[in-house]
Amino acid sequence: MNIEEIFNKFYSDNPGLLATVLTHSGCVARKALGCLRSRGYDADLDFVYEAAMLHDIGVVRCDAPSILCFGSLPYICHGVQGREMLDDLGLHRHALVCERHTGSGLTVDDIIAQNLPLPHRDMTPVSLEEKAICYADKFFSKSGNLTQEKPLEKVRAQMAHHGAGALSRFEELHRIFNF
């Protein structure tokens, strides 16, 4: 099943959200690939493109009307939902990107301390490819001007809002991918 078929399976009744997710994901894919290429990292670039395009597939099951998401789950659940959706399609490696891209990754301690409605397991990016997508995702929103890259200081402020751990993990990603 290719990317278009996957989106058609889950988004056929929500073309507005589909357009938003595809635009956002395209920007994330370009930045992630740019980060990897500019540093000369040996990464699976085809996988990075596919996984970046699919990383937010789970938003369709979440409740965020401002970005045309009319599901029933809290938005924080979109990564876990994406993992479930892609696991069901046999795309296990892509599924892990869905789960591990939220914020700068979520630790079990984050999930418990913030009482998040998520499974109590580590959800931080592990592979270079996962880390590139997680990093790139922080620079693009799914509201407002979808293609405008956020300034680094705004991303840092957003990460700091989620705590010192989130900011520290983002800074580590920035050290790996800054170009």
C-alpha positions in Angstrom: 0.0 0.0 0.0 1.5 3.3 -1.0 1.2 6.7 0.9 -1.7 7.9 -1.3 -3.7 4.6 -0.7 -3.0 4.9 3.1 -4.3 8.4 3.3 -7.4 7.5 1.1 -8.1 4.6 3.5 -8.3 6.9 6.6 -9.1 10.4 5.2 -11.6 9.8 2.4 -14.3 11.7 4.3 -12.1 14.6 5.4 -10.4 16.3 2.4 -9.7 19.5 4.4 -7.7 17.7 7.1 -6.0 15.6 4.4 -4.8 18.8 2.6 -3.5 20.2 6.0 -1.7 17.0 6.9 -0.1 16.5 3.5 1.1 20.1 3.4 2.5 19.9 6.9 4.1 16.5 6.3 5.6 17.6 3.1 7.4 20.4 4.9 8.6 18.1 7.6 9.9 15.6 5.0 11.8 18.3 3.2 13.4 19.6 6.4 14.2 16.2 7.7 15.9 15.2 4.4 17.7 18.5 4.3 19.1 18.0 7.8 20.3 14.5 7.0 21.8 15.5 3.7 23.5 18.7 4.9 25.3 16.8 7.6 26.2 13.8 5.3 24.5 11.3 7.6 24.1 7.8 6.3 20.4 7.4 6.6 17.6 5.6 4.8 16.3 8.6 2.9 13.4 6.8 1.2 12.2 5.7 4.6 12.5 9.2 6.0 10.4 10.6 3.2 7.7 7.9 3.7 7.7 8.1 7.5 7.6 11.9 7.5 4.6 11.9 5.2 2.8 9.4 7.5 4.0 10.7 11.0 0.7 12.5 11.7 -1.7 10.0 10.2 -3.3 9.5 13.6 -4.7 13.1 13.9 -7.8 11.9 12.0 -8.9 10.1 15.2 -8.4 13.1 17.5 -10.5 16.1 18.6 -9.0 19.3 17.3 -11.7 21.1 15.4 -9.5 24.2 14.7 -7.4 22.0 12.3 -10.4 20.0 11.1 -9.9 17.0 13.3 -13.2 15.6 14.4 -12.3 12.4 16.2 -13.0 11.6 19.8 -9.5 11.4 21.4 -7.3 14.1 22.9 -4.8 15.4 20.4 -1.9 14.1 22.4 -3.0 10.6 21.4 -2.3 11.1 17.7 1.1 9.5 17.8 -0.1 6.4 19.5 -3.1 6.2 17.2 -0.8 6.6 14.2 1.3 3.8 15.5 -1.8 1.5 15.8 -3.0 2.4 12.3 0.3 1.8 10.6 1.1 -1.4 12.7 -2.3 -2.7 11.5 -1.0 -2.2 7.9 2.3 -4.0 8.7 4.3 -0.7 8.6 6.0 -1.3 11.9 9.0 0.9 11.4 6.9 3.8 10.1 4.5 3.2 13.1 7.3 3.9 15.6 7.9 7.3 14.0 4.3 8.2 14.6 4.6 7.3 18.3 8.0 8.8 18.9 7.7 12.2 17.2 5.4 14.0 19.7 7.1 16.9 21.4 10.8 16.1 21.5 9.8 12.6 22.4 8.0 11.6 25.6 9.5 9.6 28.4 7.6 7.4 30.8 8.3 10.0 33.5 6.8 12.7 31.3 3.7 10.6 30.7 3.2 9.9 34.3 4.1 13.3 35.7 1.7 15.1 33.2 -1.0 12.4 33.6 -1.2 12.0 29.9 -3.7 9.6 28.5 -1.0 7.5 26.9 0.5 4.0 27.6 3.3 4.1 30.1 6.2 3.4 27.8 9.2 5.3 26.4 8.2 7.3 23.3 11.4 9.0 22.5 13.0 8.8 19.0 15.7 6.1 18.8 17.0 5.9 15.2 18.7 8.7 13.3 15.7 8.7 10.9 13.2 9.0 13.8 15.2 11.8 15.4 15.4 13.7 12.1 11.6 13.6 11.6 10.9 14.5 15.3 13.3 17.5 15.0 11.9 18.7 11.7 8.3 18.4 12.9 8.9 21.1 15.6 9.4 23.7 12.9 6.0 23.5 11.2 2.5 23.9 12.5 -0.8 22.5 11.3 -2.5 25.8 11.7 -1.9 29.3 10.3 0.7 29.4 7.5 1.5 25.8 7.1 4.6 26.2 5.0 6.3 29.0 7.2 9.1 27.6 9.2 9.1 28.6 12.8 12.1 30.5 14.1 14.4 28.4 16.4 13.7 30.6 19.4 10.0 30.0 19.0 10.5 26.3 18.9 12.8 26.5 22.0 10.1 28.4 23.8 7.5 25.9 22.9 9.7 23.0 24.1 10.5 24.9 27.4 6.8 25.3 28.0 6.7 21.5 28.3 9.5 21.3 30.8 13.2 21.1 31.1 13.4 17.5 29.9 11.5 18.4 26.7 13.8 21.4 26.0 16.9 19.3 26.8 15.9 16.6 24.3 15.1 19.2 21.7 18.6 20.8 22.2 20.2 17.4 21.7 18.3 17.0 18.4 19.4 20.5 17.4 23.0 19.6 18.1 22.6 16.6 15.8 20.8 18.3 12.9 21.6 22.1 13.0 23.0 23.2 9.7 
